[in-house]
Amino acid sequence: MITFFTIPRQFTGIHDIIQSNAILSWLQIKPKCEIIVFSDDPSVVEFSNQIGVKCVSHFKSNDYGTPLLDSIWKSAKSTASNDLICYINSDIILFPDFAEKISTIKLKEFLISGRRWDIEIEKLIDFKSDWVLTLKKLVEQKGILHSETGADFFLFPKFLMPAMPTFAIGRAWWDNWLFYYFKKNKIPIIDGTNIMTVHQNHDYSHIKSLRKNTTNKGLEREQNKIIANLRYWEDTNISDSTYILNENGIKKTPLSQKYLRVYQRYFLATLSEIKKLRR
């Protein structure tokens, strides 16, 4: 059994559709999973009550009102009823066989994540229809597999949950820190891209720290980078996995991929840093 926890934004406009599609898709997973929503926004609380999932409204936020991960992850660990726990972004659609595919993993310790498929969805999904086949066909026709930075779910045994620093959610770097934490502690990382996850595209107009000369993640991205405190060769992502999940279970990551990541993280990244210093 799995406990999902997530941090939605206000249910307005396109985000009402996107988040409804995502969270309602998790309710279709068999066997049934636990869902914990973290928000103090009235629209989120109302939605949670309507669909019968737990909503936690007490947590820390930064000066921009963005939820901070340290208190939320700690609360999720103490609140979750299941041995497996999964942080997932509230714009990600999962399919009913998600738990079944996770159950093929027989390791005691692991982190599984995976690259997402990006797609435009502008209306509510009818979960009483043949939505799985319809959505998978849409992904095959119009979906784009995100780069290795597009990992939006992080599942692991609850006893492995780290003490998360004070990262602002959705502002980059915290996921790199998480991958690095598991890698540094020699806990297997599994590339679960084979488990299809669907990301519904949206803009970043909700970010209050957007300023001139910032990325779409705003000033909070730079604050997260400082908190992560990763040297450039420690910038870790799903490409640094120990195993790859396929239809037959997990297999060790090919040596060719491991060598490629060494080349990218040390040689190419070093060249990039040298160019920055010369500017």
KEKE-3310 file (N, C-alpha, C; in steps of 0.2 Angstrom, whole numbers, plus 5000, padded with zeros to 4 digits):
npx = (5004:5002:5006:5002:5008:5005:5006:4995:4991:4980:4963:4959:4954:4963:4971:4962:4956:4967:4973:4962:4960:4973:4973:4961:4964:4973:4965:4960:4969:4973:4978:4968:4975:4982:4979:4986:4984:4992:4988:4981:4972:4956:4949:4956:4954:4941:4939:4946:4938:4927:4930:4935:4948:4962:4966:4979:4982:4992:5007:5024:5028:5036:5042:5035:5024:5025:5024:5035:5046:5052:5044:5033:5036:5041:5028:5021:5027:5024:5011:5007:4999:5004:5018:5025:5029:5025:5030:5022:5019:5005:5000:5001:4996:4992:4991:4979:4987:4998:5002:5003:5014:5024:5024:5032:5045:5057:5067:5073:5077:5076:5074:5062:5059:5054:5055:5043:5029:5025:5010:4996:4981:4965:4953:4941:4944:4934:4931:4923:4923:4932:4945:4959:4964:4961:4969:4982:4983:4983:4994:5004:5002:5004:5011:5026:5041:5049:5065:5079:5077:5064:5056:5043:5038:5042:5046:5047:5052:5045:5053:5065:5064:5071:5077:5070:5078:5074:5067:5059:5043:5042:5052:5064:5080:5077:5074:5086:5094:5088:5090:5104:5106:5101:5109:5122:5121:5121:5109:5099:5094:5080:5076:5061:5054:5047:5035:5021:5019:5009:5011:5002:5003:5007:5007:5019:5014:5009:5019:5026:5038:5044:5055:5063:5076:5076:5073:5058:5055:5058:5065:5066:5071:5084:5087:5084:5094:5105:5102:5102:5116:5125:5139:5145:5147:5140:5127:5113:5102:5088:5095:5106:5103:5103:5097:5085:5068:5058:5047:5049:5053:5066:5082:5100:5108:5115:5133:5137:5129:5132:5145:5143:5136:5146:5155:5147:5145:5157:5167:5161:5153:5163:5170:5159:5159:5171:5170:5160:5167:5176:5169)
npy = (4994:5011:5028:5043:5060:5078:5095:5105:5120:5134:5130:5136:5142:5135:5127:5122:5112:5104:5100:5093:5083:5076:5072:5065:5055:5047:5041:5031:5021:5004:4992:5002:5018:5029:5046:5061:5078:5094:5109:5126:5133:5138:5133:5121:5114:5112:5104:5093:5088:5085:5074:5065:5064:5066:5082:5093:5107:5114:5120:5126:5141:5152:5169:5173:5166:5153:5135:5127:5113:5106:5105:5100:5087:5081:5080:5073:5060:5056:5056:5047:5031:5020:5009:5012:5028:5042:5057:5068:5078:5090:5091:5079:5065:5048:5031:5017:5005:5008:5005:4992:4990:4995:4986:4976:4978:4972:4976:4981:4993:5008:5021:5027:5035:5044:5050:5062:5063:5076:5086:5094:5097:5102:5100:5092:5075:5061:5050:5039:5034:5026:5030:5028:5021:5031:5042:5037:5035:5048:5053:5046:5051:5065:5068:5073:5067:5072:5079:5073:5080:5081:5074:5069:5062:5054:5040:5029:5018:5022:5023:5027:5040:5056:5070:5084:5099:5117:5119:5128:5123:5117:5125:5121:5112:5106:5093:5088:5088:5078:5067:5066:5064:5051:5044:5047:5041:5028:5021:5012:5019:5020:5020:5024:5027:5019:5017:5025:5043:5057:5074:5088:5102:5119:5137:5148:5158:5160:5161:5171:5177:5181:5190:5203:5196:5184:5166:5156:5151:5160:5171:5162:5150:5153:5154:5141:5134:5138:5133:5119:5117:5110:5105:5107:5095:5086:5088:5079:5068:5059:5051:5046:5034:5018:5007:5001:5001:4989:4980:4967:4969:4975:4980:4981:4997:5000:5000:5009:5020:5024:5028:5038:5048:5051:5057:5068:5074:5078:5081:5088:5097:5103:5110:5119:5127:5133:5141:5150:5157:5164:5174)
npz = (5000:4997:5002:4996:4995:4993:4987:4983:4973:4973:4968:4955:4938:4925:4933:4942:4934:4930:4942:4948:4939:4941:4955:4956:4947:4955:4964:4957:4957:4960:4972:4983:4987:5000:5002:5005:5007:5007:5012:5015:5009:5005:4994:4991:5002:5002:4990:4994:5005:4998:4990:4999:5005:5015:5022:5027:5035:5042:5042:5037:5028:5016:5014:5003:5003:4999:5001:5013:5012:5023:5035:5030:5024:5036:5043:5034:5035:5048:5048:5038:5034:5028:5023:5011:5004:4995:4987:4976:4963:4960:4948:4940:4932:4935:4931:4934:4936:4943:4957:4956:4947:4955:4965:4960:4963:4973:4982:4998:5002:4993:4981:4969:4954:4940:4922:4915:4905:4894:4891:4883:4892:4893:4898:4910:4915:4911:4922:4922:4909:4896:4900:4902:4890:4881:4885:4885:4871:4867:4873:4866:4853:4854:4866:4874:4879:4894:4898:4908:4919:4922:4933:4943:4953:4968:4976:4990:5004:5019:5031:5026:5024:5022:5032:5027:5020:5021:5009:4996:4988:4972:4966:4960:4962:4975:4971:4965:4976:4984:4976:4976:4990:4992:4983:4989:5001:4997:4993:4983:4967:4957:4940:4935:4923:4914:4920:4915:4918:4917:4914:4915:4905:4910:4915:4924:4931:4944:4953:4965:4967:4955:4946:4936:4926:4932:4932:4926:4939:4948:4961:4972:4967:4966:4980:4984:4978:4985:4997:4994:4991:4983:4974:4958:4951:4959:4956:4954:4945:4938:4929:4935:4940:4949:4945:4932:4929:4921:4910:4916:4929:4939:4932:4932:4929:4913:4910:4901:4902:4915:4913:4904:4912:4921:4913:4909:4921:4927:4917:4906:4914:4921:4910:4907:4919:4919:4908:4913:4923:4915:4909)
capx = (5000:5006:5003:5004:5006:5005:5005:4992:4989:4973:4959:4956:4956:4966:4974:4956:4955:4974:4974:4956:4962:4978:4972:4956:4967:4976:4960:4958:4974:4971:4973:4967:4980:4980:4981:4987:4985:4994:4986:4977:4968:4949:4947:4959:4951:4934:4940:4948:4932:4922:4932:4936:4955:4965:4969:4983:4983:4997:5014:5027:5028:5041:5039:5031:5018:5026:5025:5042:5046:5054:5039:5028:5039:5040:5021:5019:5030:5021:5004:5006:4997:5007:5025:5028:5027:5027:5028:5020:5017:4998:4998:5003:4991:4994:4986:4977:4991:5004:5004:5005:5021:5028:5025:5037:5052:5058:5072:5071:5078:5076:5070:5060:5056:5054:5053:5036:5026:5021:5005:4991:4974:4961:4946:4941:4943:4928:4934:4919:4924:4938:4950:4966:4966:4961:4974:4988:4983:4984:5001:5008:5001:5006:5015:5033:5045:5053:5072:5080:5075:5057:5054:5038:5036:5047:5043:5052:5050:5044:5058:5071:5062:5076:5075:5071:5079:5069:5066:5052:5041:5041:5056:5070:5085:5076:5074:5093:5097:5085:5093:5110:5105:5100:5115:5127:5119:5121:5103:5098:5089:5077:5073:5054:5051:5043:5028:5020:5016:5007:5011:4998:5006:5004:5012:5021:5011:5007:5025:5026:5045:5046:5058:5068:5082:5075:5070:5051:5055:5059:5071:5066:5075:5091:5087:5084:5101:5110:5101:5105:5123:5128:5144:5142:5148:5135:5120:5111:5095:5086:5100:5111:5100:5107:5093:5080:5062:5055:5041:5051:5056:5072:5089:5105:5109:5121:5139:5138:5125:5135:5151:5141:5135:5153:5158:5143:5145:5164:5171:5157:5151:5169:5170:5154:5161:5177:5167:5157:5173:5179:5164)
capy = (5000:5018:5034:5049:5067:5083:5102:5109:5127:5136:5127:5141:5142:5129:5123:5118:5106:5100:5096:5088:5077:5072:5069:5060:5049:5043:5038:5025:5016:4998:4993:5009:5021:5034:5053:5067:5085:5099:5116:5130:5137:5135:5129:5115:5111:5110:5099:5087:5086:5082:5068:5061:5063:5070:5088:5095:5114:5117:5119:5133:5144:5157:5176:5173:5161:5146:5130:5124:5106:5103:5103:5095:5080:5078:5079:5067:5054:5055:5055:5042:5025:5015:5008:5016:5035:5045:5064:5068:5085:5089:5091:5073:5060:5042:5026:5012:5000:5011:5001:4985:4990:4997:4980:4971:4980:4968:4978:4983:5001:5011:5027:5026:5041:5043:5056:5062:5065:5083:5086:5099:5094:5108:5099:5087:5068:5057:5043:5033:5032:5022:5036:5025:5020:5037:5046:5034:5036:5055:5054:5043:5056:5072:5069:5074:5064:5077:5077:5069:5085:5080:5069:5073:5058:5051:5035:5026:5016:5027:5023:5030:5047:5061:5076:5088:5106:5122:5121:5130:5118:5119:5130:5118:5110:5101:5086:5086:5087:5072:5061:5066:5061:5044:5041:5048:5035:5021:5018:5011:5024:5016:5024:5021:5030:5014:5019:5032:5048:5062:5080:5093:5109:5125:5142:5149:5165:5160:5162:5178:5179:5182:5197:5204:5192:5177:5161:5156:5149:5166:5171:5156:5145:5154:5152:5134:5132:5140:5128:5113:5117:5105:5107:5106:5087:5083:5089:5072:5067:5052:5048:5043:5028:5012:5002:5003:4997:4987:4975:4961:4970:4980:4978:4986:5002:4999:5003:5014:5026:5027:5031:5044:5052:5053:5062:5074:5078:5080:5084:5094:5102:5107:5115:5124:5131:5137:5146:5155:5161:5168:5179)
capz = (5000:4996:5004:4992:4998:4988:4989:4977:4973:4973:4963:4950:4931:4922:4939:4944:4929:4930:4949:4949:4934:4944:4961:4955:4944:4960:4967:4953:4958:4964:4977:4985:4991:5004:4999:5010:5004:5011:5010:5019:5004:5006:4988:4991:5008:5000:4986:4998:5008:4993:4987:5005:5006:5021:5021:5032:5034:5047:5039:5036:5021:5016:5014:4997:5004:4996:5006:5014:5012:5029:5040:5026:5024:5043:5045:5030:5038:5055:5046:5033:5037:5024:5023:5006:5004:4988:4986:4969:4961:4960:4941:4937:4931:4936:4929:4939:4937:4946:4963:4953:4944:4961:4969:4957:4966:4979:4987:5005:5002:4986:4978:4962:4951:4933:4918:4914:4898:4894:4886:4885:4893:4895:4901:4915:4912:4913:4924:4921:4902:4894:4900:4901:4883:4877:4887:4882:4864:4866:4874:4860:4847:4856:4871:4874:4885:4897:4899:4914:4925:4923:4937:4947:4959:4972:4980:4994:5010:5024:5035:5023:5022:5025:5035:5021:5022:5020:5002:4993:4984:4965:4963:4958:4966:4980:4969:4964:4983:4986:4972:4979:4996:4991:4980:4994:5006:4994:4993:4976:4964:4951:4935:4934:4917:4911:4923:4912:4922:4913:4916:4911:4905:4913:4915:4931:4933:4951:4957:4967:4967:4948:4945:4930:4926:4935:4928:4928:4946:4952:4966:4976:4964:4969:4987:4985:4976:4991:5002:4992:4993:4979:4970:4951:4950:4963:4953:4953:4943:4937:4925:4940:4943:4950:4942:4928:4929:4914:4911:4919:4935:4938:4930:4933:4924:4909:4912:4896:4905:4921:4911:4901:4917:4924:4908:4909:4928:4928:4911:4903:4919:4922:4905:4908:4925:4917:4904:4917:4926:4910:4907)
cpx = (5004:5002:5006:5003:5008:5004:5002:4992:4982:4969:4955:4958:4958:4969:4968:4956:4961:4974:4968:4958:4968:4976:4966:4959:4971:4971:4958:4963:4971:4978:4973:4973:4978:4983:4981:4988:4987:4992:4981:4972:4961:4947:4950:4956:4944:4934:4942:4942:4927:4924:4935:4943:4957:4968:4973:4984:4988:5004:5017:5028:5034:5038:5034:5025:5019:5028:5032:5042:5048:5049:5034:5030:5039:5033:5019:5021:5026:5013:5002:5004:5001:5015:5029:5025:5029:5025:5027:5017:5009:4996:5000:4998:4994:4989:4985:4982:4998:5006:5006:5012:5026:5030:5030:5044:5052:5064:5069:5072:5079:5072:5068:5057:5056:5053:5046:5035:5023:5016:5000:4984:4970:4954:4946:4940:4937:4931:4930:4919:4930:4944:4957:4968:4966:4967:4981:4989:4985:4992:5006:5008:5005:5010:5023:5037:5050:5060:5073:5078:5068:5054:5049:5035:5042:5045:5048:5049:5050:5050:5065:5070:5067:5073:5076:5073:5073:5068:5059:5050:5040:5046:5063:5075:5084:5076:5081:5096:5094:5089:5100:5110:5105:5106:5121:5127:5119:5115:5101:5092:5087:5074:5066:5050:5046:5036:5026:5016:5015:5007:5007:5001:5003:5009:5014:5019:5010:5013:5026:5033:5048:5049:5062:5074:5082:5072:5062:5050:5056:5065:5071:5070:5082:5092:5088:5091:5106:5109:5103:5112:5127:5133:5142:5143:5143:5128:5118:5104:5094:5091:5106:5108:5104:5103:5088:5074:5060:5049:5042:5053:5062:5078:5094:5106:5115:5127:5140:5134:5129:5141:5149:5139:5141:5156:5154:5144:5152:5167:5167:5155:5157:5170:5166:5156:5167:5174:5163:5162:5176:5175:5165)
cpy = (5006:5023:5040:5055:5072:5089:5106:5117:5128:5133:5133:5140:5136:5125:5119:5111:5102:5096:5091:5082:5073:5069:5064:5054:5044:5039:5031:5020:5010:4994:5000:5012:5027:5041:5058:5073:5090:5106:5119:5134:5134:5131:5122:5111:5108:5104:5092:5084:5082:5075:5063:5059:5068:5076:5091:5103:5118:5115:5126:5135:5150:5164:5177:5169:5154:5141:5128:5117:5103:5101:5099:5088:5077:5076:5073:5060:5052:5053:5049:5035:5019:5015:5012:5023:5038:5052:5064:5076:5085:5091:5084:5068:5053:5037:5021:5007:5002:5007:4994:4985:4992:4990:4975:4973:4976:4970:4981:4991:5003:5018:5026:5033:5040:5050:5056:5064:5071:5083:5092:5096:5100:5107:5093:5080:5065:5051:5037:5030:5028:5027:5034:5025:5027:5042:5044:5035:5044:5057:5051:5048:5063:5073:5070:5072:5070:5075:5074:5074:5084:5075:5072:5068:5055:5046:5031:5023:5021:5028:5026:5038:5052:5067:5082:5095:5110:5124:5123:5125:5121:5124:5128:5117:5106:5094:5083:5084:5080:5066:5061:5063:5054:5041:5042:5042:5028:5017:5018:5016:5020:5021:5021:5025:5026:5015:5025:5037:5054:5069:5085:5100:5115:5131:5143:5156:5165:5161:5169:5181:5181:5189:5197:5200:5186:5172:5161:5153:5154:5166:5165:5151:5146:5153:5145:5131:5133:5134:5121:5112:5111:5108:5104:5098:5083:5084:5082:5072:5060:5048:5045:5037:5022:5006:5005:4998:4995:4983:4969:4962:4975:4976:4983:4991:5000:5003:5009:5021:5028:5030:5038:5050:5055:5058:5068:5078:5081:5084:5090:5099:5106:5112:5121:5129:5136:5143:5152:5159:5166:5174:5186)
cpz = (5000:4999:4999:4996:4993:4991:4983:4978:4973:4967:4959:4943:4929:4928:4942:4940:4930:4937:4950:4945:4938:4950:4960:4951:4949:4964:4963:4953:4962:4966:4979:4989:4995:5001:5004:5006:5009:5008:5015:5015:5004:5000:4988:4997:5006:4995:4989:5002:5004:4991:4993:5006:5012:5019:5027:5031:5038:5044:5038:5029:5022:5015:5008:4997:5001:5001:5007:5015:5019:5034:5037:5026:5031:5045:5041:5033:5044:5053:5042:5036:5034:5024:5017:5005:4998:4988:4978:4968:4959:4952:4937:4938:4931:4933:4934:4941:4941:4952:4961:4951:4950:4964:4966:4960:4973:4984:4993:5005:4994:4986:4971:4960:4944:4929:4916:4907:4898:4889:4888:4886:4896:4897:4906:4912:4915:4915:4924:4913:4902:4894:4899:4894:4879:4879:4885:4875:4863:4868:4869:4854:4848:4862:4870:4880:4888:4897:4906:4920:4926:4927:4943:4952:4962:4977:4984:5000:5015:5029:5033:5022:5026:5028:5030:5023:5020:5013:5000:4988:4977:4962:4962:4963:4972:4978:4967:4971:4985:4982:4975:4986:4996:4988:4985:4999:5003:4994:4985:4973:4958:4946:4933:4928:4914:4914:4920:4917:4917:4916:4912:4911:4908:4913:4923:4934:4941:4956:4959:4967:4960:4948:4938:4931:4930:4930:4930:4935:4951:4957:4971:4973:4966:4976:4988:4983:4981:4996:5000:4993:4989:4974:4963:4949:4954:4961:4950:4950:4942:4933:4929:4943:4944:4946:4937:4928:4922:4916:4915:4926:4934:4936:4931:4927:4920:4911:4907:4899:4911:4918:4908:4906:4921:4919:4908:4916:4929:4922:4908:4908:4921:4917:4906:4914:4923:4912:4908:4921:4921:4907:4910)
residu = (MET:ILE:THR:PHE:PHE:THR:ILE:PRO:ARG:GLN:PHE:THR:GLY:ILE:HIS:ASP:ILE:ILE:GLN:SER:ASN:ALA:ILE:LEU:SER:TRP:LEU:GLN:ILE:LYS:PRO:LYS:CYS:GLU:ILE:ILE:VAL:PHE:SER:ASP:ASP:PRO:SER:VAL:VAL:GLU:PHE:SER:ASN:GLN:ILE:GLY:VAL:LYS:CYS:VAL:SER:HIS:PHE:LYS:SER:ASN:ASP:TYR:GLY:THR:PRO:LEU:LEU:ASP:SER:ILE:TRP:LYS:SER:ALA:LYS:SER:THR:ALA:SER:ASN:ASP:LEU:ILE:CYS:TYR:ILE:ASN:SER:ASP:ILE:ILE:LEU:PHE:PRO:ASP:PHE:ALA:GLU:LYS:ILE:SER:THR:ILE:LYS:LEU:LYS:GLU:PHE:LEU:ILE:SER:GLY:ARG:ARG:TRP:ASP:ILE:GLU:ILE:GLU:LYS:LEU:ILE:ASP:PHE:LYS:SER:ASP:TRP:VAL:LEU:THR:LEU:LYS:LYS:LEU:VAL:GLU:GLN:LYS:GLY:ILE:LEU:HIS:SER:GLU:THR:GLY:ALA:ASP:PHE:PHE:LEU:PHE:PRO:LYS:PHE:LEU:MET:PRO:ALA:MET:PRO:THR:PHE:ALA:ILE:GLY:ARG:ALA:TRP:TRP:ASP:ASN:TRP:LEU:PHE:TYR:TYR:PHE:LYS:LYS:ASN:LYS:ILE:PRO:ILE:ILE:ASP:GLY:THR:ASN:ILE:MET:THR:VAL:HIS:GLN:ASN:HIS:ASP:TYR:SER:HIS:ILE:LYS:SER:LEU:ARG:LYS:ASN:THR:THR:ASN:LYS:GLY:LEU:GLU:ARG:GLU:GLN:ASN:LYS:ILE:ILE:ALA:ASN:LEU:ARG:TYR:TRP:GLU:ASP:THR:ASN:ILE:SER:ASP:SER:THR:TYR:ILE:LEU:ASN:GLU:ASN:GLY:ILE:LYS:LYS:THR:PRO:LEU:SER:GLN:LYS:TYR:LEU:ARG:VAL:TYR:GLN:ARG:TYR:PHE:LEU:ALA:THR:LEU:SER:GLU:ILE:LYS:LYS:LEU:ARG:ARG)
# end
